[in-house]
């Protein structure tokens, strides 16, 4: 098997055993990027020289007898919303074209400390706002299963990179589903950790009360290894949780659901769900029962209000966060010809630098927060947030995890929803509740829809700091499905 | 709730510091109206007895020890600035605007 088709745990073991060097592994992946990324467009920036340099450093440390972590020398694709000192950081926006941050995000620092080899920065919807990666100012990323379809979003470059074997691992951020939804529609694993479990320091802010860094991988165990590598308390992030990282790697190895209580969310299914998604989800339910889980239906009535609440809360926070892009301290500045005031330059710079979806959300948030509308919109949305947290709390008295389809449909064609914001927003229908309440949630592959042959994701939601349950159930489902399919789902994807 | 008018979008654009063209105002008015129409239903369940949540975690006043630690040098802080003069950010005129 070629090195690019090995998973991260295998690559780590091969390097630890001295069977292959980190430089060989990095070069194999850089060759793969050169071969396929002109068609996929997962990367905004490929850092070939620095990747090889990092790989040489890992090989040197190993040669010197240093004991290295399980992911030392493993290549990774890094979402271009995390700051990186030695690479451009654009957040998919023209307003940050060419920007070189003066510091590393905590997630970046921890990747480096774990010896992970950063191949480059991946494409995303501008400022992580979107569900298709079509909102990138640098052009869309394509789904490796069908190059005319979206890879999900906002972390679509990261999902596509892993699904097209350009990297075994990648980072993402999940504000309303931006890790789980792209993972689902590209047939890979994507995890949103508990809010505050992974640091936001150096993550370019979209909606600060929701933004959560998390891992993408082709296996549940690989996702857990990466999760463990970059998570944990960070003094630089005041909303970082002061608690041990849940035992995610152990849980991924345990992969056992016997006696576990699993709740099917009644509100997520039926009308509006693609038949193939419903069928694969039903199979996953039956699979869990066959593995000894006790499956019941659970009602979370407020979940049907999660989407509208999110599209008030997230734009409100974004309208405030994105005020920092004023063309004064970094980034784009236009029309500063000596005749215009600072305010005029700001307004012209922001109009030139932001794309349509970002402008739409800034104005939507400004509206929801404005005097006279605040109580009806932002205030009501915050109350819905309380109701959703209460629904989760009640549900987790009855069951250990909740499950649903990750997305109502499979990957849609590029362009189909581009100018229809409400249709685009529906992609996040099932993923948003976990963001509003801060819960842990994962998406794992559960087969392909009959009507289009495209991947479907199973979402597993656990309580706050119950991240290990997502991995435990995810790994059990993965193992049982792979036994049935004769290998991972991704093996069925067309070769690029 | 009343529909979002073109004038309201112009007001929002001004508050948001976005210099939008006339045809954009029209386009955004339609789209924002659609979105706000769809999200307004949060008010159906948001009764007076429910406390609002601004955040998922019950954290308040998070402090760290007040220790001196290295920060950015002036050169680093200014490195990405669109315009610099005498070790400072150079900005367009800020006085003489409407109050």
Interface residues (C-beta under 8 A of the other chain):
Chain A: X99 X100 X101 X102 X103 X195 X196 X209 X210 X235 X238 X239 X241 X302 X305 X307 X308 X309 X311 X312 X319 X323 X326 X327 X328 X329 X330 X331 X332 X333 X336 X338 X340 X341 X342 X343 X344 X345 X346 X347 X348 X350 X351 X354 X359 X360 X362 X363 X364 X366 X367 X370 X376 X377 X379 X380 X381 X382 X383 X384 X385 X386 X387 X389 X421 X422 X425 X436 X437 X438 X464
Chain B: X1 X4 X8 X9 X12 X13 X14 X15 X16 X17 X18 X19 X20 X28 X31 X32 X34 X35 X36 X38 X39 X40 X41 X42 X43 X44 X45 X46 X47 X50 X51 X52 X53 X54 X55 X56 X57 X59 X62 X64 X72 X76 X77 X79 X80 X81 X82 X83 X89 X91 X92 X93 X94 X96 X97
